[in-house]
Amino acid sequence: MNALLHVLLLEDSAAYANYIRDELASGAGAFTISHADRVSAAVVLLGAGGIDVILLDLGLPDSDGLATVHRMVEAAGDVPIVVLSGLADPGLATAAVQAGAQDYLVKTELEGRVLTRVIHYAVERRAAQVRLRERDAHYRSIVESSLDAIISMDEAGRIIEFNPAAESMFGRTRSQAHGSELADLIPERMRAQHRAGLARYVATGKTAIVGRRLEMTGLRADGSEFPIELAISRLSTALPHFIGSIRDLSERRRAEEAQQRALERIAEQASLLDGARDAIHVRDLDHRISYFNKSAERMHGWAAADIAGQSVRERFFPDPAIFDAAMSELFERGGWQGELTVAGHGGSRLTVESRWTLMLDTANRPRAVLVIDTDITERKDLERRFFRAQRMESIGTLASGIAHDLNNVLAPVLMSIELLKDDTAADERLQIIEMIEASTRRGAEMVRQVLSFVRGVEGERTAVDIPRLVSDVEKIVTDTFVKSIIVRTDISGAIPTVLGDATQLHQVLVNLCVNARDAMPDGGTLSLSASAQQLDEREIGLDASVRPGAYTVLRVTDTGSGISPQVIDRMFEPFFTSKPFGLGTGLGLSTSLAIVKSHGGFMRVESEVGRGSTFAVFLPAQGMGVASVSTAAAPDLARGNGELVLVVDDEEALLMMTSLALESFGYRVLLAADGAEAIALFSEHRADIAVVVTDMNMPVTDGFAVIRKIREITPDVRVIAASGLGPPTAAQVPGMVRFLPKPYTADTLRKAVTAALRG
């Protein structure tokens, strides 16, 4: 041991005390020594703490012989005592150890190494004794507090220990049970078999009892019987004792019987609903189906006999993570409800409105799950069609404005072509080209905005950049509404993002803007704003569906005719409209409200006849948006160095212009007019091709198929995807390093190729 030990030397001879110091200094241990010449002084030092071992002389001025040992044992507590005596008396040595000393040494036989070894042994032995005592106390507390009966027995089966739970369970006190047999705790008809099993184990070491848990019958003192679970194990090989753990199974049996009766009642009740539309099934906690009603058979397309015992998680859920999340909430709250996509027969997918209830036994422990599903597949499909129809109605109201502006874009382009054919001065030619470029950019932006609005399928919920959303709507409104309507925007401060479908929220704002336009036939001001707002209990009012918290608020304000109180009360009803016949279906506001509610938000309206209206859309805030635009330096756009680029597009003019642009930048170009030609060229020149630029929307073999095939040939090929219909996802186009939105400029093309080559 290398630890520094604090030794209390109790010796009245100064010379012998110095001898002990010298001997300890010459040994292998590390010690610090405190010296006392009387018991009273030693007690004071012990009170200060930190003593590891006591070296005790029996003959002291204030104490002598065994009395000294007794006094120091009482004062020392757990500190070990080694007696140093001038007498080689075995009887005295035995008496000292029995009184509590760890060891007895004769002074004349001491030398440093022996004393060091004895001290360390005494310290280690006392530490082991303390640990054993603590372990025994811990074991005793476990036994005494256990809810199970714990009984220790000798090899004849006679009871030695009987804990409080055993007293309560069998109706016997410890004194009554002590000395009786374990067999006395079971009915008489079973005792002979029990005794024979125990005797066989003692004789041969083999038994059907020891080391196993057996269900059997217990016997109380009043003669009543009850079910128990018994486990017996050997306590020690040195001591032929056994320990038995006994659990009362009465409550479990009653709970199992009650649960079985409950399941039977549920099955009976569910059978009454076989003709109903709702599908009902019961499953255990391992997700295995125990009941499947007729409606469930009709909904999923499987017979109850085929589905019984199968795992719902594996059979019904294409995405098991959704099932696991719902189960977690079910165990936390005792119930769950929501919309799910589940599997049907033949690979079909169903949308259901599902309600789960956690069934408990009499001890409030989960036993099974009751599920009621309503098939809403058709309803959800109708909703999607309804939203698309409403979007098309909204875009129809903008069609004339779009047509007018597109004609304004195309007219100068057509005239410019005629002028360029004539002999035009260089300065004028440059101006014409710049005008063509500006008109083309404006037309492309208009098409992009219309596509983002019309492409109205339900998308995944993502973080929506609200300032960008307001900016997009401002552009489309400015480009399509009559010029007598002035459009203003106000985005104050940092705007939190919103978790939602950007297309649907875009639709809400456009709907509100169209209504504002219709309220200002003679012109006026349309204001779009976004801000952050915190609502407390007082501000939400009496609306129970609104929760306090942080919101992102979008407001659409007009200076139009306003809304009468009679119309405000009905304005969100489907198909209600105050517009003349043929100018509206009454779907705009009802659709907008449905979308906002599906995002966890709500709408408020303020209006005064003759003074205009404000529609406020409150959406739960998720986090702060991007505060500023990155100012990172633009990449170095060096010219190419003869790298080979494969360009794939079915539009001949675009293919030719892309080739000319790349060659002017120093690249070599291979051209393919369709997917099949692209695959053939790539197979032939795969070792030389550095980048592939491909259109994604081609007839027969589209860009997706081209990319899949060339990646089979060269898995690490670098691909630039081009499309006028929005970017594909990384999952759709593995290996895509850049996306080119059509129409793209020569400079945009050069940047994409440069970035792709640099990885």
N, C-alpha and C positions, 0 to 999 in steps of 0.2 A: 504494500500500500504506500502511496506517495503523499496522501493527504496529511496535513499537519494536525496531530492529535494533542489535545490539551489534557495534561495529566495533573491530577491533584494528589500530591504526595503528603500523606498524614503520618509524620514521623517526628518524635521528640528529640532524636539524636541528630544534632547538626552535622556531625562527622559522617554518620551513615546517610543522611540526606545528600551530602556532597558526593558520597560514593555512588548513590543511585543516579545522580545527575551525570556523573562521568561515565557510568556504564551505559546509560541510555544514549549519551552522545557518541559512544563508540559502536553502538548497534546500527542496524540498517534502516531504522525508522526515523521519522521527523517529528520531534516533540517540542511542545512548550510546557514548562512545569511551573505549577503554583504550589507553594509549600505551606503547610500548617502543622503546628505541634500539639494542637488540642482539637477535640471533637467540636467544641463550640466555634472555634475559628474556621474549621472546615465547613460547618453548616452555613456560615456567612458567605464563604466563597461559592458554595453550591447554589445559594440563593441568587447570586449574580448571574448564573447560567453559563453555558459554554463549556462545561466540563465533560470530557469524553470518557474518562476512566479514573478510578480511585485506587491508589496503592496505599493499603491500610496496615499500619503497625498495631498489634493488639494491645500493647502496653503503653498507655498514654497517661499524662498527669491527671486528666479528668475522666478517664474511663479505662477499663481493663478487661481482657479476655473476650468471651463471647458477647458480653454486654456491649462492647465497642462495635462488634459486627451488627448487632440488632439496632443500635442507634443510627449507624451509618446507612444501613439498608432502608430504614424508615425515612431518612433525610434525602437519600440519593435518588429515589424514584427509579427511573430506567437506566441510570448511570451504572455500569458494571463495576464491581469491587473485586480487587485481587489482594488477598491477605498476604502480608510479609511478616513471618514469625521466626523468632530465633529457636523455636522448638520443633524438632522433627517428630511430632506427635500425630500418628494416623487418626486417633480418636478425635483430637481437636480439629484436625483438617476436615474430617467428615462432618463434624458438628457445624463448622463454619460454612461449608458448602450448603448444608441443609438449611442454615439460617438465611441464605440468600447470596453468599459470595460466589463469584464465578470460578475462582481458583485459589489454591493455597500453596505458597512458595516458602521454602526454608531459606533464610537470609544467607547462611554460610554456603549455599549451593548456587547462588546467583552469579550470573555473568551477563554482559550486555546483550548477546544474541538471544539467550534464553528469555530474558526479561522482555525484550522487544517482541519476540514471537508470542509470549503469553499475553502481553497487552493487546496485540492485534487480535488474537484469538478471542479474548474476552469481549472486545468491542464487537466483533463480527457475530459471536454467539448471542450477545444480548440483542443486537439488531435483528437477528433471526427470531429470537423469542418474541420481540415486539411485533414483528411482522406476523408471526404465527398467531399471537394474541389478537391482533387486528383482524386477521383473516377469519379467526374463529368467531369474533364478534360480528363481523360482516355476514358470515354464514348464518349465525344465530338470528340476526335481524331479518335476513331473507326468509328463513324458516318461519319465524314468528309472524311476519307480515304477509306470508303467502296466502293467496285465496284458495289454493289447493291444500288438501290434507297431506302432511308430510310425516311419515312414521319411520323410525329406525328400529331394527330387530336384530336379535342374535341369530345364529345358524339354526336354532330350533324353532324360529318364528316367533319368539317371545318379544313383546314390545318393550323398547327401552325409552324412546322419545315419542311424544305425542303433541303436535303443535296446536295452537288455538283453533285453526281451521278444522282440524280433525275432531276436536272437542265439539265444535258446532255441527259438523257434518254427521257424526255418529251418535251424538247425544251422550257422550261419556267424558268425564273429567280425566286429567292426566293420571291422577292417582288410581282411578278406577281401571284405566287401560293398562297401566304399568304392570308388566309381568304376565298379562294375558297374551293369547296368540293372535296373530293376524287373522287366522282362520275364524276367530270369534266375530269378526266384522263382516262375514259373509254368511248367507243362509246355510243351515245345517246340511242340506242336501248336496252342497258343493264342497264341504270341508274336507272330506276324505280325499277327493281328487287333488285339492290344493296341497294338503300335507304330503301326499305321495310325490307331487311334483317338486316340492321344496327338498324333501329327503333325497330324491334322485339327483338333484343338483349338488347337494352337499357331498354325496357319495361319488358322483361321476364328473361333475362340472358341466353337465348338459341339462338344459331345461327349456321348456316352452314359455317360461315366465320371465326370467331375468333378461333384461335388455330389450324387451318388447312392451308395447302398449296393448293391453287386453281390455275389451269391454265385457263387464260382468255385472253381477248384482251385489249391492251393498246391503247391510242390515243395521238399522238404527237400534238404540237401546229400547225403544218402545215396541220393537218387533216389526216395524214397517220396512218394506224393501224399496230400493230405488236404484236406478242404473248408474254405474260408475265406470271410469276408465282407470286402470291400474297399470303402473310401470314400476318394476323392481330392478334395482341395480346393485352390484357388489360395492360396498363402501370402501373396502381395503382388502388386499390379499394377506396382509399381516394380521389384521383383525377380522375374524370371520363374521362380519356384520353386514346387514343389508339395509338399504333405504328404499322406502316405497313412496311414490307420489300418486295421490288418488284425486280424481276430478269428478265432481257431481255432474252427471249428464242430464239431470232432470229438466233443466231449463232448455238445453239444446233440443232434447226430444220433443218438448212441448212446442218450441218454436218451429221445428221441422214439420211437425204435424199441422200447426196453424198455417205455416206457409204453404204446405201442400193443399190444405183446404182452401186457402185464398187463391192459389193458382187454379184449382178446380172451379171455384166460383167465377174467376175471370174468364176461364175457357167457356163456361156455361153462358156467361153474359155475352162474350164475344160471338158465340154461335148464333145469338139472336140477331147479330148485325151482319150476317153473311150476305144478305141482300142489299146492304147499304153500300155507298160509294167508298167510304173510308176503309183503308186497309189496316188491320190490327194484327200485331204479332207480339209474342212474349219471348224474351231471350234471357239466358242466365248471365252471370258476370264474366263468363268466358266467351260471350257473344254468340252462344249456340242457341238456335231457335227451338223452343219447346211448344209453341203454338203459332199457327198461321191460318188466318180465317179465309173464307172464300173470296172476299173482296181483295185480299192480298194476293191470292192465286190469280185472280183476273188482272190485277194491276201489273204484277211482275211477270206473269206467264209461266210460273212454275207451280206444280202441285205441292200440297203440304207434305205429302209423303216423300217427295224428292228433296225438299229443302230442310226437313227436320234434322236437327243435330249439326247443321252446317254453320260456319262462321259468317255472321252478317257482315263483319268488317271486310272479309275477303270476297264475299259473293256480291254484295250490294254496292260497295263504295269504290269507284274508280280512283279516288284520291283518299287513301286511308288516313292521311294527316287531318283531314276535315273531320272524320269520324272520331279520331283520338281527341281533338280539341273539344268536340261536343261532349264526349264522355267525361272529360276532365271537369267541364262546367256542370254536368249532371251530378257528379259526386260532390261537387262543392256546394251546389244550391238545392239538390234534390229534384230538379226538373230542368228541362231544356226545350226550347222550341225555335224553329227557324226554317228557312228554305234550304233544301238539299238536292243535289243531283245524284240519283241512284240508278243502278243497272236494272234493265229488264231483259226478258228472254230474247235471244238472238243478237245480243250486243246493242240493243236499243238503250236510250237514255231517257229517264223520266225526271221531271221536276216535281218535288212533293213539298207540301207544307207539313212539317213533322212536329209532333209533340211527344216528348219522352218523359216518363215518370219513373223515379227510382222506388221500387217496392222494398219495404223493410220487414224484418221479422219482429217478433214481440220484444226482442232485446234492442230494437232500433238498429240492427245491422243490415246492410244491403243484401238482398237475396236475388232480385231479378229486375228486369227493365220492361215496362209496358210501353209500346210504341203505337201511336195512331197516326197514319199518313193519309193526306188528302192529295190526290193527283191534280196538280195545277199546270201540267205541261201545256194543255191547250190554252189556258188563260194567259200564261206567260208569252206564248206565241202570238196571241191576239194583242197583248200589250205592246210587243215589239213592232207588230204591223201598225198598230195605232200610232205609236210614236213616229214611225217612219212616214206614215201618211200625213201627220201633222207637220213634220219637218218639210215635206214636199209642198204642203199648203203654204208654209211660211216662205219657202224659197220662190214659190210662184208669185207671191206679192212683190218680190224683188226682181223678177225676171225682166220686166220692162226696163228698169234702171240699169241692169247688167247689160242688156242688149244695146242700150244707148251708149254706155261707156265703152263697150267693146268695139262698137262701130267707130267711136271717136279715136280709139287706139289704132284700129286697122286703117282708117282713112289716110292719116299722114304716112303710114308705111307704104301704102300703094302709090301715093303721089310721089314719094321719095324714089321709088324704083324707076318711075318714068323720068324723073329729073336726072338720076344717075346715068340713064342711057344717053342723055344729051351730053354735049361738051360743057362740063361744069368746071369752074375754077376750083383749085385745090382747097382753098379755105371754105368755099361753099360746100364742097364735097364732104369735108370733115364735119361741118355743122349738120349736114343731112344724115351722115352715119351716126353721129351722137344722138340725133333726134330719133332715129330708128331704134337704137339701143334703148333709149329711155321709154319709148312706147312699148317695145317688146317686154321690158322688165315690168311695166305697169300691167300689161295684159296677163303675164305669167302670175303675178301676185294676185290678181283678181281670180284667176282660175284656181290657184292654190286655196284661197279662202273659201270659194264656193265648194270645192271638193271636201275640205275639212268639215264643212257644214252638212253636205248631202250624204257623206259616208257615215250614215247614222246607225250603225249597228252598236249594240251595247258593248262597251269596252271594259277592260279591267280598271279597277279603282287605283289611281296613282296620285302622286302629289301634283296638284294643278297650280301653275304659276299664274296667280290672279292678275297682276299687272299686264302680263303677256295676253291673257284672255281678253281683258278690257281693250287693249290696243288692237287686237284682231277684229273685235266687234266694231270698234270705232272706224277702222279702215273700210269694212264692208258697208257700214251705214253711210259713211261719207261718200263712197263711190256710187251708191245705189239710190239714196234718197234725193228728193228734189233739192235744188240748191237754195231754196228759200228757208230750209231748215238748217240752222247753225248747230253743229255738233261740238260739244265741249267735254273734256275729261278732267277729272281731279282725283289723283291717287296720292293721298296724304300719308306721309310717314312710311314706316316699314310694314308691309302687308303680309300677314301669315298665309302660308299655303293651305290648301284645302284638299282633303282626300276625296277624290271623286272621278267622274267620267267627264273629261274636258269637252267632248262633243255634246253631251247632254247639257252641260252648263252653258256652253256656247249657244245652244238652242234656246235656253231660258232667256238669255240676254237679248237675242235677236227677236224673240216673241214680244218681249216688253218694249223693245225699240219700235217694232212695227205698230204696236198699239199706240205708242206715243206719237208716231208719225201720223196715224189716222186721226188722232185727237187734235192735230194742227194742220188742217187742210189749207190754211192761208199762210203757213209758215210759222216759225217760232224758234225756240231754243230747246235742244235736247241735251241733257247733261248726264254723263256717265261718271260714277265715282266709286271708289273702293277705299275702305278704312277698316281698322281693327277696333273692336268694341267689347268690353267686359260687361256682362249682364248679371245682376244680382237678383235675389228673390223678389225684391220690390219692383224691379223693372220688368220682369217677365209677366207680371199680372196674374190673372186667373187661369191662364192657359196651362192645363196640367201636362200637355205634351211637350212643353218647352222647359228645358233645363238651364239653370244658371251656368255660366262659364264663359270662356273666350270664344268670340265669333269673328269671322270675316264678313263684312257687310258690303253688298253690292247695291247701289241705288241707281235707278233710272228715273229721271225727273223731266217733265215736259211743261211747257207754258200754254197748254191747250185748253180745251173746253171744260175739263174737269169731269167728275163722275157724280151723278146724283145719289143720294142715300139709298134710294130704291134699287139702283143698279149695283151699288157696292155690296148689298146683301146677297146678290145672286151671281156676281161676276165670275166666281170660280166654279159654278155648276157646269158640267159638260153640256155642250150644244146650246148654252144660253149665250146670246149675243145681242148687243144693242145696235149693231151695224145694219144698214139696209140689206135686203135680200140679195144674195149673190156675192156679197163682199166679205163674208166670213162664216165659219161653221160653228164658232163658239168653242173650239177645242184648244186654242192657244193658251189661255190662262189656266184652264184645268190641267192641261199637260204640264205646264210650267210648275204648278203647285205640286203635282205628283212627283216630278223629278226632284224638286227641292226637298220634299219629305223623304224621298228614298235616300237622300244624302244626309239625313238626320237634321235638316234645317227647317225653317219656317219663313213665311212671307208676311209683311205688313204693308198696308196701303194708307196713304194720307192724300186726301183730295178735297178740293173746294170748287164748286161749280163756277166756271168763268175764270179760274185762277190756276188751273193746272193740277197735275197729280205727281206723286212720288211713290214708286214701288220699291220696297227695300227687301232684299233677299239676305237672310241670315244663315250662314253655313258654319258648322263647327270648325274652329281653327285647329290646325295640326302643328304648325311650327313656322318660324320666320322664313320668309323668302330670301332670295339672293339680294344682298344689299347693293352690290355694285358689279359692274362688268369687269371681267378680268382684263388686265392691261399687259398680259404676257406678250413678249415680242413676237412678231410674225416670223415663221420659219424662213430660212434662206431658200429662195426659189431659184437655185442654180439650173442651168440648162442641162438637158440630158447628155448622156455620153454613149449614144448608140444602142441603148437598151431596147430590147424587142418587146412591143406591146401588142397584144391581140385585142382587137376591137370587134364587138359583136352587136349588130343592130339590124333590124329588118327595114329601117327607113333609109333609102339610098342616099338622100341628100345629107342627112345627119351623119351617116357613115363616112361620106366623103369629106365633110367639113371637119369632123373629128380627126380624120387621118391627116389632113392638111395642117391642122393646129399642132398635132403631136410632132409631125416632121419638122415644122418650123421651130419647135423647141429642142430639136436635136435627138429625137427618138426614131427608131425604125418601127414600122407598123405592118401588122398582118390584118387583113379585113375579112370578116365572115358575115354574110347576109342572112344567115339563119343558124339555129342551134346545131343542126347536123353538120354543117360545114365547119362551125367553130370547134366541135369535138374532133373532127378529122384533122384540122390544122394543128390543134393542140397536141394530138397524138404524134404528129410528124415532127413538131418543133418544140416539144416540151422541155428539152434541155436548154433552149435559148430563151424561151418566153419568161420575162421577168414579172409582168403584170397582165391581168385580164380585165378589160373594161367591157361589161355586158349589160345590155338592156334586159330588164326583168319581164317585160310584157310582150312576148313575141308569139306568133301562131305556131302550132304544132309542138315544137320543142322550145319551151320558154326558158328564161334565165335560170330559174330554180333547177330545172333538169340539167342544163349545161353545167352549172356549178357542181352539182352532185357527181356528174360523170367525170369532169376533169379532176375533182378531188380524189376520185378513185385511182386516177392515173398518178397524180402528184398531190399527196395530202396537204403539203404546206404551201400550195400555190396561193399567191396574193390576188384577191379579187376586189374590184371596184364595181359596185352595183349601181345602175342608173334606172330611174323610173320617174314618171310624172304623177304617180298615184300614191306617193308617200313611201317612207323607208320601210323595208322589211326588218324583222327582228333578227338578232344574232342566231337564234335557234333555227329560223327559217333558212338562213344563209350562213352556214359555218365557213369560216375562212374569210368573210367579208372584212376588209380593213378600212374601207371608206364607202360613203354613199353619195351619189351625185343626183340632186333633184333636177329633173328636166323642167324647163330648158336651162342649160348651164352655159356659162361663158367659157371662152378659151382659157382665161386666167384661172377660173375655178377648176377646169380640167387639169391644168398644169400643176396647181397646188395639190390636187388629189393624187396624181401620179407621183409627184415628188415625195409626198408623205408616205405613200404605199412602199416606195422603194427604200425609204429610210426605216421602215418598220414601226 
